[in-house]
């Protein structure tokens, strides 16, 4: 089978990981393109018979500039669902090392990450689940909005430091439109929580940097919130490109 046939279905999730790792749609997509260019220019990939998804992530981490990105072990585990043995292969490190790095990442993400979080979600059970996760992190929830209009009004009243947003809202309005309205006035990281992440991972237009797939595990949400806040706080205001 061709690379397109074996790797094509997995590319959206490689983009999701790269964007979360870099904190930028543009930078994340560019490192994926760089990996694909290197593969096409070099010898045949996957000579060891690895699963396509595992091999794609392994080859991504062979790029020379991957070393300076943080929290790789935790994102590979909590967001992408790789086992520690697979992460050891992906990162080219020992099993013991990736366990230690994942735990260190988890502790760093949980430490001193108090923030005001707004939730845009029209399903009450999901909204309350997200709220409980945010509370468990030690963050505060500014409120829960069910429509685009409610979201914009809530953000204007209490500016959040991070937004968790669904895409399809109660009155048929769009969470993407709500977020774009909010970003017109404040610089804030956005995490979309959606059942169809592949629809927002084509790389063909401005798209979200951070995506959590429904149904989600609390650890996935926690890792993504922590990564988004740490990256945002480390970059000067307005310097993060193409979050949405």
N, C-alpha and C positions, 0 to 999 in steps of 0.2 A: 504493500500500500504506500501511496505517496505521503510526504509530510503534510500536505494539505488535508488529506483524509484522516490521518492519525492525530495530528495536532490541532486542526481547526476547531473542533468542539471545546478544546481546553484553553484556547487563547484568551477568551474573555476573563477567565479566572486568573490567568497569569497577569493580565493587565490589572485586575483588581488588586492583586498582591503588590505589583510594582508601584501602583499609584499610592497605596497605603504606606508602603515603605518610604517613598520619596516625598510624600505630601503634595504631589502635583500630578495632574493628568498629563501634562505635556512631558515632564521629565520621566514619569513612569512609563508612558507609551514609548518614549524614545529609547529607553534601555531595552524594552522588549524588541523593538525594531533592530537595535544593534545586535542583540543575540541572534535574531533570525538571519540577519545579514552574515554574521560570522559562521553560522551553520551552513548556509547555502554556499558560502565561499570555501568551506573547508571539506574535510573528508566526511563520509557518511556518518550520520549521527546514530546513537543508540546501538553501537556494536555489541554491547553487553546484554541486550535483550531486556532492558528496563521498560517498565510501563511508560507510555508516552508522557503522561502528566509528570511523573517523577523525573524523567529525562529532561523535559522542558525546564523545570525549575532548577535542576542541577546545572544545565548549560547556562542559564541566566546568571547564576552565581559564579561562573567562571570569567565573567567580564571583569576587566581590571579595576573598574571604579566601584565595584560592589562592596568593597571592604569598609567604606566609611559610613554606610547606612546602618542604623541601629534597630534592634529588636527583631532581627530576622527570625531567630529561633521561635520566639513567642508568636509572631504573626503566622509563621508556617504551621504552627501547632493549633493555635486558638482560632484563627480565621480560615486557614486553608485545610485544616483537618489532617495534616500529615502525622504519622507516628514518629516517635523520637528516633527510631532506627532509620526511617526514610529521611528525616531531617539531617542525620549524620551523613548520609550519602549526598544529599543536596549541598550541604555546606562543606563537605570534605573534611569533617572533623570526627573525633571519637564520640561514641554514644555518651560517655560520661561528660564530655565537654558540652554537648548540646543540651543535656539535662541541666547542667549548672548554668549555662547561658540563658535558657528559658526561664529558670527560676529567678535569676538576676533581673531579667527583663520584666517579669511579673511584679517583682518587688518595686522596681523603679516606677513602673506605670501606676501602681497603686499609691505610691508615696506622694503626698503633698499635691494632689490633683483636684483640690476643691475648686468647683466652678459652678456657675449658674447655667443650667441646661433647660432648653425649651423642647417640648415634645409636640410634634405635629402628627397626629394619628387619630383616625376616626373609629377604630375598633376598641371599645372600652377595655377588653381583657388584655389586648396587646399593650395599650397605653399604660395600664396599671402595672403590667409586667416590666415594661421599660422603666417606669417610675421607681419600682422596687430595686431595680439594678442600679439606677442612678443614686438612690438613697444609700444603698449598700456601699457605694464607692465614696461616700462622704460628700457628694455634690448636692446642690439644692435644685429643685425643679421650679422654674418660674411660672409654669402652667402647662396645660394641655390644650392644644387647639385642634378643632375637628374640620375646619375649612380654611381656605386661602385667606379669606377676610379676617377670620379670627386670629390666624397666625401672624398676619401683618400687624394687626392692632396690638397683639400681645407683645411682639418684639419691639414695637414703638414705645409701649408703656414700660416694659422691663427688658432692656437689651440683654440678650443671653450671651454667654461665652462659648456656647456650643449648641447646635440644633440637631435633634434626631427627627427625621422626617420620613413619613410614608409618601407614596407617589399619588395614589388615588384617594381622594378625600370624600367626606360625607355628602357634600352637595354636588358631586361630580367635578369639583374643581381640582386643580393639579398642585401637588406638593412641590413640583419643580418650579411652577410659576410663583408659588408662595415664597420659596427660598430665593428665587431671583429678585423678587420685590424686597426681601429683607436684606440681601447682599448689596442692593443699591444704596443702602443707608449705613450699614455696619459691616465690619470685616470680621467674620466669624466662621469657624470650621463647620462643615455640614456633613452629617452621616445619614445616608439614605438607608432605610430599612424596607426591603422589598422582597416579594416572592419571585421576582423575575429580574435578577441582576444582569443577566446576559443582554437584556434589552438596552441597558445603559452602559455597555462595555464594548461598543463597536469601534471606538477610536475615530469616528467619522465626524464628530461635532463636539462642542464643549459638553463635558459629561462629569458626573460626580467623581471625586477623588476617593471618597470612603463609602463603601457599600457593605451592608450586612444582609445576609439572606434569611428570609423567613422560611420555615420556623428556625429560630436562633437559640443558641446556647448562651447563658449569661456571660461565660468567659469570652465568647466572641465579641459581645457588645463591650465588655470591659476593656479588652485589649484594643479595640478600635477607638473607643473614647480616649483612652490613655495615649495612644499613638497620635491621634488628631490633635490633642491638646499640647503634647510635648513638641510636636513639629511646629504648630502654630506659634507657640510661645518662643520658640528658638529663632523664628524668622521675623525680620522687621515688618511692621504694619504695611499691608498692601503688597508685599513682595511675593506671596504665594500665588502662582498663576493657575487659572482655569480650574478652580475647585468645582465649579458647576458650569 
